[in-house]
Every structure is written in structure tokens, then in C-alpha cells.
Amino acid sequence: MLDEETQQPEDLKESEEASEEITENSESGDSEGTEGNEEVAEEISPGRQRRDRAAARGGSRGDVVLEAPTEPPPPPRLYQQFKDEIIPTMVREFNYNNPMEVPRLQKIVLNIGVGEALTNGRAIESATRDLTVISGQKPVVTLARKSIAGFKLREGNPIGTAVTLRGPRMYHFLDRLVNTALPRIRDFRGLARRGLDGRGNYTIGIREQIIFPEIDYNEIDKIRGLQVTIATTAKNDTEAIRLLELYGMPFIKDTVEA
């Protein structure tokens, strides 16, 4: 009995020491947890500040309200050039009675033929991506109109992609084509004048799509060519060729043999 009575105080002391250690560990863990939370709060504080600013602008739900532009975007450079320089020049050279008779650009059509799409399913996707980057507009996939046994082609098969540009995008593309893309062609000496069809439309054949600076050479799967057709309201080829010359098209000069 004495042994049990003498051992009880020792057991009580051990239990009290164990409880003190547990409380110390819990306090130290709580302090470490609070420090970690403070560090996390410091890390995400910039993001929270941005969200708070957006919420303050958009309301309590945090919707960002975009303000409408006060001024309209400036017109394309070539369109302004057409109104200021090309119209007076064409009226003076062709003796038009009305400035509205001056021919003007109607549309620009870009086309990529993908004959390998019959065997390579991803060729259409790659061509569509390239044409989207070049034109800034989503192209459509062109389908075969009839079946041709010699080419193993069936009606309805996807064989190409095309896009039509009008308005400001047309002028922006023509500006980039004349001043940036065409000078990047290897051994470029000018455009031939035989690309006209007799109705005021001019067609250019480009062998490599990488002449456009928007195309990254490391992201393409194959060098592809494309066709660019510039449709105008000119009545004949003479008016169309002069209109394109005034826009800056680098045509080959006609040489007269002696």
C-alpha cells in the first residue's frame, strides 16, 4: 500500500509535465500557422487588391464595366490616301465627270488549296490557322463541288480554305501586303501585269506564306502557297492597274524595245 501511495505523486507529476509539453507544442504550432497565414496573405495581397479595385468599379458583384470609347478609331491609312490623293488623280487622268465614277476596292479574297487534305486530316486545320493569322478573320472551309475519280475526290470533301475581307480589314491587309509582305519575297522584282482578268480584278499567287511577318516559322507544319484576289469596281484593266499603282502596288514597268 505504501508503494502505491508513494508512486501516485510521481504519476501526477509526469502527467502534469506531459500536459505542459502538449500545450507548448500546440501554442508553437498555432504561432507557426499564423505566421504561414500571414505569408500567404502577403503573397496574394496584390491579386486581392486588383479584385477589390475591379469590384469597386463594377459594383458589389465584382463585374468589370468597360467604358465606351469616346472617339471612333482612325480610318485606315490607305482609305484616307484614297480620298485625299487617289480620287483627284484618277479624275484628272481619266476625265471623270463625277468623283463617284472613280473605281475603288470592293473586296480581297484569300484562298489556300489543300489537296493533301484527302490523306492528311490535319492539313485543313493548319491551313485554317495560318490564314486566320494572316487575315485576322476566321476563314471558311471550301468543299469539293463534284467528284473526280482521277484525283480520288468525292463531292463534299474539304479541299481548301478561304476568307473574304471587306471594309477596314481589307485596307489594313492591303497595306501590310504592299509595304511588308511583298518586299520579303526572295528575288522580288515586281508583280506581273498579266494577273488581270479583264473585269478589273487582279490575282496574285504567293508561293510561301512565311513572307507575312505574322507567321512564326517554328509553328508551321509545311510551306504553303496562297492566292490573293483583289476585286475592284473598275470597268477595264487600264483603270484597275492604275488604281492599284496609286495604292503602291509594285508592278513591273513596261519596257519598250528599240
KEPA-772169 format. One line per field, with one value per residue: residue number from 1; residue in three letters; x negated, y negated, z of N, C-alpha, C in turn. Coordinates in steps of 0.02 Angstrom, whole numbers, plus 50000, padded with zeros to 5 digits. Layout:
N
k (NUM; ...)
r (ALA; ...)
nx (X; ...)
ny (Y; ...)
nz (Z; ...)
cax (X; ...)
cay (Y; ...)
caz (Z; ...)
cx (X; ...)
cy (Y; ...)
cz (Z; ...)
This chain:
258
k (1; 2; 3; 4; 5; 6; 7; 8; 9; 10; 11; 12; 13; 14; 15; 16; 17; 18; 19; 20; 21; 22; 23; 24; 25; 26; 27; 28; 29; 30; 31; 32; 33; 34; 35; 36; 37; 38; 39; 40; 41; 42; 43; 44; 45; 46; 47; 48; 49; 50; 51; 52; 53; 54; 55; 56; 57; 58; 59; 60; 61; 62; 63; 64; 65; 66; 67; 68; 69; 70; 71; 72; 73; 74; 75; 76; 77; 78; 79; 80; 81; 82; 83; 84; 85; 86; 87; 88; 89; 90; 91; 92; 93; 94; 95; 96; 97; 98; 99; 100; 101; 102; 103; 104; 105; 106; 107; 108; 109; 110; 111; 112; 113; 114; 115; 116; 117; 118; 119; 120; 121; 122; 123; 124; 125; 126; 127; 128; 129; 130; 131; 132; 133; 134; 135; 136; 137; 138; 139; 140; 141; 142; 143; 144; 145; 146; 147; 148; 149; 150; 151; 152; 153; 154; 155; 156; 157; 158; 159; 160; 161; 162; 163; 164; 165; 166; 167; 168; 169; 170; 171; 172; 173; 174; 175; 176; 177; 178; 179; 180; 181; 182; 183; 184; 185; 186; 187; 188; 189; 190; 191; 192; 193; 194; 195; 196; 197; 198; 199; 200; 201; 202; 203; 204; 205; 206; 207; 208; 209; 210; 211; 212; 213; 214; 215; 216; 217; 218; 219; 220; 221; 222; 223; 224; 225; 226; 227; 228; 229; 230; 231; 232; 233; 234; 235; 236; 237; 238; 239; 240; 241; 242; 243; 244; 245; 246; 247; 248; 249; 250; 251; 252; 253; 254; 255; 256; 257; 258)
r (MET; LEU; ASP; GLU; GLU; THR; GLN; GLN; PRO; GLU; ASP; LEU; LYS; GLU; SER; GLU; GLU; ALA; SER; GLU; GLU; ILE; THR; GLU; ASN; SER; GLU; SER; GLY; ASP; SER; GLU; GLY; THR; GLU; GLY; ASN; GLU; GLU; VAL; ALA; GLU; GLU; ILE; SER; PRO; GLY; ARG; GLN; ARG; ARG; ASP; ARG; ALA; ALA; ALA; ARG; GLY; GLY; SER; ARG; GLY; ASP; VAL; VAL; LEU; GLU; ALA; PRO; THR; GLU; PRO; PRO; PRO; PRO; PRO; ARG; LEU; TYR; GLN; GLN; PHE; LYS; ASP; GLU; ILE; ILE; PRO; THR; MET; VAL; ARG; GLU; PHE; ASN; TYR; ASN; ASN; PRO; MET; GLU; VAL; PRO; ARG; LEU; GLN; LYS; ILE; VAL; LEU; ASN; ILE; GLY; VAL; GLY; GLU; ALA; LEU; THR; ASN; GLY; ARG; ALA; ILE; GLU; SER; ALA; THR; ARG; ASP; LEU; THR; VAL; ILE; SER; GLY; GLN; LYS; PRO; VAL; VAL; THR; LEU; ALA; ARG; LYS; SER; ILE; ALA; GLY; PHE; LYS; LEU; ARG; GLU; GLY; ASN; PRO; ILE; GLY; THR; ALA; VAL; THR; LEU; ARG; GLY; PRO; ARG; MET; TYR; HIS; PHE; LEU; ASP; ARG; LEU; VAL; ASN; THR; ALA; LEU; PRO; ARG; ILE; ARG; ASP; PHE; ARG; GLY; LEU; ALA; ARG; ARG; GLY; LEU; ASP; GLY; ARG; GLY; ASN; TYR; THR; ILE; GLY; ILE; ARG; GLU; GLN; ILE; ILE; PHE; PRO; GLU; ILE; ASP; TYR; ASN; GLU; ILE; ASP; LYS; ILE; ARG; GLY; LEU; GLN; VAL; THR; ILE; ALA; THR; THR; ALA; LYS; ASN; ASP; THR; GLU; ALA; ILE; ARG; LEU; LEU; GLU; LEU; TYR; GLY; MET; PRO; PHE; ILE; LYS; ASP; THR; VAL; GLU; ALA)
nx (49958; 49902; 49811; 49892; 49954; 49843; 49805; 49906; 49896; 49783; 49834; 49930; 49851; 49783; 49890; 49932; 49818; 49818; 49938; 49906; 49805; 49881; 49968; 49874; 49822; 49938; 49961; 49846; 49865; 49982; 49933; 49841; 49930; 50007; 49907; 49878; 50000; 50001; 49894; 49948; 50055; 49985; 49929; 50039; 50094; 50077; 50157; 50282; 50298; 50312; 50431; 50515; 50511; 50568; 50695; 50739; 50753; 50847; 50956; 51046; 51047; 50931; 50920; 50838; 50849; 50839; 50787; 50861; 50778; 50728; 50695; 50705; 50616; 50468; 50475; 50422; 50255; 50234; 50362; 50386; 50287; 50341; 50454; 50395; 50290; 50293; 50421; 50430; 50322; 50359; 50477; 50425; 50340; 50422; 50530; 50657; 50829; 50889; 50839; 50881; 50872; 50748; 50651; 50647; 50587; 50664; 50669; 50559; 50499; 50436; 50360; 50324; 50274; 50291; 50240; 50186; 50269; 50349; 50278; 50211; 50275; 50255; 50210; 50301; 50334; 50212; 50192; 50303; 50274; 50157; 50209; 50298; 50213; 50146; 50246; 50325; 50454; 50584; 50574; 50670; 50704; 50681; 50774; 50774; 50852; 50892; 50870; 50714; 50640; 50509; 50429; 50461; 50566; 50710; 50875; 50907; 50797; 50676; 50567; 50494; 50470; 50540; 50555; 50642; 50611; 50669; 50703; 50625; 50531; 50493; 50421; 50317; 50254; 50210; 50120; 50021; 49983; 49927; 49825; 49752; 49756; 49736; 49606; 49527; 49514; 49410; 49287; 49367; 49439; 49543; 49721; 49812; 49905; 50001; 50095; 50225; 50402; 50479; 50594; 50567; 50514; 50381; 50260; 50148; 50018; 49946; 49805; 49754; 49811; 49741; 49692; 49767; 49754; 49826; 49832; 49759; 49612; 49573; 49689; 49766; 49818; 49790; 49730; 49837; 49929; 50029; 50173; 50211; 50340; 50388; 50526; 50601; 50700; 50675; 50696; 50618; 50457; 50359; 50397; 50402; 50269; 50205; 50266; 50221; 50085; 50077; 50109; 49992; 49945; 49813; 49783; 49710; 49621; 49673; 49577; 49509; 49458; 49319)
ny (50060; 49939; 49922; 49899; 49779; 49695; 49694; 49627; 49481; 49465; 49509; 49413; 49298; 49332; 49335; 49202; 49138; 49191; 49138; 49002; 48999; 49032; 48923; 48822; 48863; 48854; 48716; 48667; 48723; 48656; 48526; 48539; 48574; 48458; 48370; 48427; 48409; 48270; 48250; 48309; 48225; 48108; 48144; 48158; 48036; 47931; 47981; 47983; 47849; 47803; 47866; 47806; 47674; 47690; 47735; 47621; 47535; 47602; 47635; 47719; 47854; 47877; 47863; 47810; 47656; 47596; 47449; 47355; 47311; 47144; 47081; 47122; 47257; 47219; 47196; 47319; 47307; 47316; 47296; 47164; 47108; 47140; 47055; 46929; 46919; 47016; 47010; 46873; 46883; 46989; 46935; 46828; 46891; 46982; 46908; 46904; 46865; 46862; 46880; 46999; 47093; 47144; 47290; 47411; 47509; 47666; 47793; 47914; 48072; 48214; 48369; 48538; 48685; 48852; 48991; 49104; 49136; 49246; 49356; 49317; 49274; 49166; 49062; 48967; 48901; 48841; 48756; 48673; 48612; 48539; 48451; 48380; 48311; 48230; 48152; 48104; 48142; 48263; 48400; 48493; 48665; 48738; 48843; 48987; 48974; 49069; 49244; 49319; 49446; 49471; 49397; 49453; 49394; 49344; 49279; 49147; 49164; 49086; 48970; 48855; 48685; 48524; 48344; 48190; 48020; 47863; 47686; 47596; 47698; 47748; 47641; 47629; 47753; 47744; 47641; 47699; 47802; 47737; 47655; 47731; 47875; 47913; 47856; 47948; 48061; 48179; 48130; 48033; 47942; 47866; 47860; 47952; 47891; 47967; 48026; 47983; 47999; 47942; 47883; 47794; 47855; 47918; 48044; 48124; 48240; 48320; 48402; 48442; 48440; 48383; 48259; 48164; 48069; 48105; 48241; 48372; 48457; 48571; 48631; 48678; 48816; 48846; 48775; 48674; 48613; 48470; 48388; 48227; 48122; 47970; 47876; 47751; 47606; 47566; 47534; 47582; 47656; 47559; 47452; 47522; 47563; 47442; 47391; 47482; 47458; 47328; 47357; 47412; 47533; 47637; 47648; 47723; 47621; 47568; 47604; 47534; 47599; 47557)
nz (50000; 50038; 49940; 49828; 49869; 49876; 49744; 49676; 49682; 49598; 49474; 49453; 49437; 49319; 49227; 49234; 49181; 49050; 49001; 49003; 48905; 48791; 48780; 48757; 48632; 48555; 48562; 48499; 48372; 48334; 48328; 48221; 48120; 48110; 48067; 47943; 47879; 47874; 47786; 47669; 47650; 47625; 47502; 47414; 47418; 47317; 47210; 47272; 47293; 47162; 47127; 47218; 47174; 47047; 47087; 47152; 47045; 46966; 47047; 47181; 47149; 47080; 46942; 46798; 46723; 46565; 46491; 46360; 46209; 46185; 46066; 45892; 45807; 45710; 45530; 45406; 45339; 45199; 45151; 45185; 45106; 44982; 44975; 44984; 44890; 44783; 44721; 44666; 44575; 44487; 44432; 44362; 44269; 44196; 44160; 44227; 44253; 44374; 44542; 44600; 44503; 44504; 44512; 44645; 44785; 44811; 44874; 44953; 44925; 45001; 44974; 45003; 44935; 44980; 44936; 44993; 45095; 45078; 45117; 45230; 45377; 45463; 45389; 45342; 45461; 45494; 45383; 45397; 45518; 45484; 45388; 45464; 45551; 45459; 45396; 45501; 45522; 45535; 45428; 45303; 45268; 45113; 45004; 44896; 44738; 44646; 44606; 44564; 44487; 44447; 44533; 44651; 44720; 44806; 44802; 44912; 44995; 45103; 45034; 45041; 45103; 45132; 45139; 45149; 45140; 45189; 45197; 45333; 45371; 45248; 45191; 45286; 45270; 45136; 45149; 45231; 45146; 45032; 45084; 45175; 45162; 45022; 44990; 45058; 44984; 44905; 44789; 44730; 44601; 44561; 44522; 44401; 44261; 44201; 44279; 44280; 44246; 44148; 44193; 44291; 44404; 44502; 44522; 44629; 44649; 44782; 44840; 44963; 45128; 45229; 45205; 45264; 45408; 45521; 45530; 45617; 45592; 45661; 45702; 45599; 45495; 45366; 45212; 45126; 44986; 44936; 44867; 44816; 44782; 44717; 44709; 44614; 44569; 44441; 44266; 44164; 44125; 44120; 44203; 44323; 44342; 44355; 44469; 44569; 44558; 44611; 44740; 44780; 44730; 44678; 44525; 44378; 44270; 44110; 43969; 43823; 43675; 43574)
cax (50000; 49859; 49780; 49941; 49963; 49783; 49799; 49957; 49870; 49739; 49877; 49962; 49801; 49771; 49948; 49932; 49766; 49840; 49990; 49873; 49772; 49932; 49991; 49820; 49820; 49996; 49951; 49795; 49897; 50028; 49895; 49815; 49986; 50025; 49855; 49887; 50058; 49983; 49855; 49993; 50093; 49941; 49918; 50098; 50122; 50085; 50216; 50342; 50305; 50339; 50502; 50552; 50519; 50618; 50760; 50759; 50776; 50904; 51011; 51036; 51037; 50865; 50922; 50798; 50886; 50794; 50811; 50863; 50728; 50756; 50681; 50702; 50547; 50449; 50485; 50360; 50211; 50245; 50427; 50376; 50249; 50387; 50496; 50357; 50242; 50309; 50480; 50413; 50278; 50398; 50523; 50386; 50311; 50473; 50583; 50722; 50874; 50911; 50790; 50907; 50855; 50680; 50653; 50623; 50582; 50727; 50654; 50497; 50513; 50377; 50379; 50271; 50296; 50258; 50254; 50165; 50318; 50379; 50238; 50189; 50333; 50236; 50187; 50352; 50328; 50152; 50203; 50351; 50239; 50113; 50249; 50327; 50160; 50130; 50302; 50359; 50525; 50593; 50592; 50717; 50677; 50713; 50788; 50773; 50918; 50909; 50823; 50667; 50610; 50437; 50397; 50490; 50602; 50782; 50912; 50915; 50735; 50642; 50507; 50462; 50498; 50542; 50581; 50656; 50600; 50702; 50700; 50559; 50484; 50467; 50369; 50260; 50218; 50175; 50062; 49969; 49960; 49886; 49767; 49715; 49751; 49706; 49533; 49492; 49508; 49342; 49275; 49428; 49425; 49605; 49778; 49829; 49968; 50046; 50140; 50292; 50449; 50519; 50651; 50544; 50493; 50311; 50245; 50077; 50001; 49890; 49781; 49738; 49849; 49697; 49674; 49804; 49718; 49867; 49822; 49699; 49585; 49567; 49755; 49800; 49801; 49770; 49733; 49896; 49943; 50097; 50195; 50241; 50379; 50410; 50583; 50614; 50758; 50651; 50730; 50570; 50393; 50319; 50417; 50384; 50197; 50186; 50289; 50175; 50021; 50083; 50108; 49924; 49928; 49750; 49788; 49653; 49631; 49673; 49517; 49520; 49398; 49299)
cay (50000; 49880; 49912; 49867; 49710; 49656; 49688; 49583; 49414; 49466; 49513; 49347; 49253; 49349; 49314; 49129; 49120; 49208; 49089; 48939; 49006; 49031; 48853; 48784; 48882; 48825; 48644; 48656; 48738; 48602; 48467; 48553; 48571; 48388; 48340; 48451; 48375; 48202; 48251; 48321; 48163; 48060; 48165; 48147; 47970; 47893; 48004; 47960; 47778; 47794; 47885; 47755; 47616; 47707; 47736; 47553; 47505; 47636; 47645; 47767; 47922; 47883; 47860; 47755; 47617; 47565; 47385; 47349; 47263; 47077; 47063; 47180; 47272; 47183; 47235; 47349; 47259; 47318; 47266; 47091; 47091; 47144; 46996; 46866; 46917; 47058; 46986; 46817; 46905; 47028; 46889; 46787; 46932; 47016; 46860; 46923; 46810; 46864; 46919; 47065; 47139; 47171; 47359; 47420; 47579; 47697; 47846; 47953; 48142; 48256; 48439; 48588; 48751; 48905; 49055; 49159; 49149; 49311; 49406; 49289; 49241; 49106; 49010; 48914; 48862; 48799; 48703; 48626; 48572; 48492; 48399; 48338; 48265; 48183; 48106; 48078; 48159; 48335; 48422; 48549; 48724; 48748; 48913; 49005; 48967; 49130; 49299; 49331; 49511; 49470; 49368; 49487; 49340; 49352; 49217; 49132; 49169; 49022; 48966; 48789; 48636; 48458; 48290; 48129; 47961; 47802; 47630; 47578; 47754; 47753; 47590; 47646; 47809; 47720; 47601; 47746; 47840; 47697; 47624; 47776; 47945; 47921; 47846; 48004; 48116; 48187; 48109; 47999; 47890; 47834; 47901; 47953; 47858; 48014; 48056; 47954; 48043; 47905; 47852; 47752; 47896; 47937; 48104; 48134; 48305; 48317; 48471; 48457; 48398; 48356; 48189; 48121; 48071; 48133; 48314; 48396; 48513; 48630; 48658; 48706; 48885; 48854; 48715; 48675; 48553; 48445; 48346; 48164; 48090; 47902; 47859; 47680; 47587; 47538; 47560; 47615; 47669; 47498; 47417; 47562; 47563; 47376; 47386; 47520; 47422; 47272; 47386; 47431; 47599; 47634; 47683; 47719; 47567; 47588; 47583; 47529; 47621; 47511)
caz (50000; 50041; 49874; 49785; 49889; 49859; 49671; 49649; 49667; 49539; 49414; 49443; 49411; 49249; 49187; 49228; 49135; 48983; 48980; 48988; 48840; 48739; 48773; 48725; 48562; 48520; 48555; 48447; 48307; 48317; 48306; 48155; 48073; 48098; 48026; 47874; 47850; 47858; 47725; 47613; 47640; 47592; 47434; 47372; 47429; 47255; 47174; 47306; 47281; 47095; 47128; 47254; 47131; 46996; 47118; 47166; 46983; 46937; 47093; 47235; 47122; 47050; 46869; 46771; 46675; 46516; 46467; 46288; 46184; 46172; 45997; 45847; 45784; 45648; 45469; 45380; 45305; 45127; 45136; 45188; 45046; 44926; 44973; 44978; 44834; 44726; 44685; 44621; 44520; 44439; 44398; 44316; 44215; 44156; 44143; 44253; 44266; 44443; 44582; 44617; 44449; 44516; 44537; 44713; 44806; 44831; 44923; 44943; 44941; 45012; 44963; 45008; 44914; 45019; 44905; 45036; 45147; 45067; 45152; 45294; 45406; 45499; 45342; 45340; 45522; 45490; 45334; 45426; 45569; 45450; 45355; 45517; 45574; 45406; 45381; 45559; 45517; 45532; 45361; 45295; 45234; 45049; 44990; 44825; 44708; 44610; 44615; 44510; 44502; 44436; 44592; 44709; 44753; 44808; 44814; 44983; 45033; 45113; 44992; 45046; 45150; 45101; 45181; 45112; 45180; 45166; 45244; 45361; 45368; 45180; 45182; 45328; 45240; 45077; 45172; 45252; 45088; 44988; 45117; 45220; 45139; 44956; 44990; 45090; 44936; 44881; 44720; 44706; 44552; 44542; 44505; 44330; 44245; 44167; 44327; 44273; 44212; 44100; 44226; 44346; 44461; 44497; 44562; 44645; 44676; 44830; 44848; 45033; 45174; 45281; 45190; 45310; 45473; 45574; 45532; 45651; 45554; 45704; 45719; 45540; 45481; 45296; 45172; 45083; 44947; 44939; 44811; 44837; 44728; 44734; 44667; 44610; 44529; 44378; 44207; 44120; 44157; 44124; 44264; 44381; 44353; 44379; 44539; 44611; 44560; 44658; 44808; 44796; 44706; 44639; 44460; 44333; 44221; 44040; 43932; 43751; 43639; 43521)
cx (49957; 49828; 49828; 49950; 49903; 49776; 49850; 49932; 49824; 49780; 49910; 49913; 49788; 49829; 49950; 49878; 49786; 49892; 49958; 49837; 49823; 49956; 49938; 49817; 49878; 49989; 49901; 49824; 49944; 49991; 49866; 49870; 50006; 49972; 49862; 49946; 50042; 49941; 49899; 50033; 50050; 49932; 49978; 50126; 50126; 50145; 50280; 50352; 50334; 50413; 50543; 50563; 50570; 50688; 50785; 50783; 50840; 50963; 50995; 51022; 50970; 50865; 50884; 50839; 50837; 50826; 50809; 50811; 50761; 50747; 50680; 50630; 50531; 50460; 50420; 50320; 50224; 50313; 50423; 50336; 50294; 50429; 50456; 50316; 50266; 50369; 50464; 50368; 50315; 50446; 50485; 50360; 50364; 50532; 50652; 50764; 50894; 50859; 50815; 50893; 50786; 50686; 50623; 50619; 50649; 50717; 50587; 50511; 50446; 50399; 50317; 50301; 50256; 50277; 50235; 50215; 50352; 50342; 50215; 50246; 50317; 50214; 50236; 50346; 50268; 50162; 50252; 50318; 50193; 50153; 50282; 50275; 50145; 50184; 50333; 50433; 50531; 50613; 50644; 50682; 50716; 50718; 50788; 50844; 50940; 50855; 50780; 50629; 50534; 50398; 50421; 50529; 50677; 50815; 50923; 50852; 50704; 50576; 50473; 50495; 50492; 50572; 50589; 50651; 50635; 50690; 50630; 50509; 50454; 50410; 50307; 50220; 50179; 50114; 50005; 49940; 49911; 49821; 49725; 49704; 49715; 49631; 49494; 49486; 49437; 49337; 49337; 49410; 49489; 49659; 49793; 49897; 50019; 50095; 50211; 50337; 50492; 50579; 50631; 50522; 50422; 50296; 50169; 50069; 49939; 49870; 49770; 49778; 49805; 49673; 49712; 49771; 49760; 49858; 49756; 49674; 49581; 49634; 49792; 49776; 49775; 49773; 49791; 49901; 50015; 50110; 50230; 50275; 50406; 50465; 50596; 50677; 50738; 50686; 50683; 50504; 50351; 50334; 50395; 50310; 50174; 50208; 50242; 50106; 50022; 50085; 50038; 49904; 49865; 49753; 49723; 49667; 49628; 49613; 49531; 49455; 49383; 49297)
cy (49937; 49866; 49878; 49794; 49668; 49647; 49640; 49512; 49412; 49469; 49447; 49297; 49267; 49326; 49239; 49106; 49134; 49159; 49022; 48942; 49001; 48960; 48811; 48799; 48852; 48750; 48628; 48670; 48684; 48541; 48478; 48549; 48500; 48353; 48362; 48418; 48304; 48199; 48263; 48259; 48111; 48078; 48148; 48078; 47929; 47914; 47981; 47886; 47764; 47811; 47833; 47693; 47629; 47708; 47666; 47518; 47536; 47646; 47699; 47837; 47931; 47883; 47798; 47720; 47581; 47502; 47383; 47298; 47197; 47056; 47125; 47194; 47235; 47226; 47266; 47298; 47258; 47289; 47190; 47068; 47093; 47080; 46933; 46862; 46955; 47032; 46925; 46838; 46943; 46983; 46849; 46829; 46962; 46971; 46883; 46861; 46805; 46904; 46989; 47116; 47171; 47242; 47364; 47494; 47605; 47750; 47877; 48024; 48179; 48329; 48483; 48655; 48805; 48972; 49114; 49175; 49217; 49366; 49383; 49248; 49175; 49049; 48952; 48870; 48816; 48742; 48651; 48582; 48520; 48435; 48354; 48288; 48212; 48130; 48073; 48093; 48235; 48357; 48478; 48605; 48734; 48823; 48925; 49003; 49031; 49182; 49306; 49394; 49510; 49442; 49400; 49437; 49354; 49285; 49207; 49139; 49100; 49021; 48898; 48746; 48567; 48408; 48229; 48069; 47902; 47747; 47616; 47636; 47762; 47702; 47605; 47703; 47786; 47679; 47647; 47786; 47800; 47675; 47672; 47845; 47952; 47907; 47903; 48065; 48120; 48169; 48075; 47941; 47854; 47884; 47896; 47921; 47905; 48048; 48030; 48000; 48006; 47870; 47810; 47789; 47920; 47993; 48111; 48205; 48301; 48388; 48489; 48410; 48365; 48285; 48141; 48125; 48099; 48209; 48330; 48459; 48577; 48663; 48688; 48777; 48895; 48785; 48721; 48609; 48531; 48399; 48285; 48132; 48024; 47883; 47784; 47668; 47557; 47572; 47598; 47622; 47607; 47459; 47456; 47560; 47496; 47366; 47422; 47488; 47364; 47296; 47409; 47501; 47596; 47675; 47675; 47666; 47595; 47561; 47585; 47548; 47574; 47547)
cz (50000; 49973; 49826; 49802; 49871; 49783; 49641; 49636; 49606; 49475; 49400; 49414; 49337; 49205; 49179; 49179; 49062; 48957; 48963; 48921; 48783; 48727; 48738; 48650; 48523; 48511; 48501; 48378; 48285; 48293; 48237; 48103; 48058; 48055; 47953; 47840; 47831; 47794; 47663; 47597; 47605; 47519; 47389; 47380; 47364; 47214; 47206; 47295; 47212; 47093; 47164; 47212; 47076; 47025; 47133; 47102; 46959; 46984; 47143; 47209; 47089; 46975; 46845; 46716; 46629; 46490; 46391; 46265; 46166; 46100; 45953; 45826; 45721; 45587; 45446; 45339; 45230; 45108; 45137; 45127; 44984; 44920; 44958; 44914; 44773; 44686; 44641; 44563; 44467; 44400; 44346; 44257; 44169; 44139; 44165; 44266; 44340; 44483; 44601; 44561; 44459; 44542; 44606; 44730; 44830; 44885; 44905; 44967; 44946; 45009; 44967; 44987; 44949; 44988; 44948; 45091; 45138; 45105; 45221; 45324; 45441; 45454; 45340; 45403; 45519; 45441; 45361; 45478; 45537; 45419; 45406; 45542; 45522; 45397; 45442; 45560; 45508; 45462; 45362; 45257; 45169; 45035; 44914; 44797; 44671; 44620; 44552; 44526; 44495; 44495; 44657; 44753; 44749; 44825; 44889; 45024; 45043; 45075; 44997; 45098; 45118; 45150; 45137; 45159; 45148; 45218; 45270; 45359; 45299; 45169; 45225; 45298; 45178; 45096; 45194; 45194; 45046; 45021; 45159; 45189; 45072; 44955; 45022; 45044; 44910; 44807; 44690; 44660; 44528; 44524; 44430; 44319; 44212; 44216; 44324; 44231; 44161; 44130; 44287; 44408; 44449; 44545; 44568; 44673; 44720; 44846; 44921; 45078; 45227; 45263; 45235; 45379; 45530; 45582; 45565; 45615; 45596; 45719; 45659; 45528; 45410; 45262; 45123; 45045; 44956; 44880; 44839; 44777; 44752; 44685; 44671; 44568; 44462; 44319; 44161; 44158; 44164; 44188; 44326; 44395; 44379; 44451; 44586; 44614; 44609; 44730; 44828; 44773; 44663; 44576; 44422; 44281; 44151; 44004; 43857; 43717; 43582; 43454)
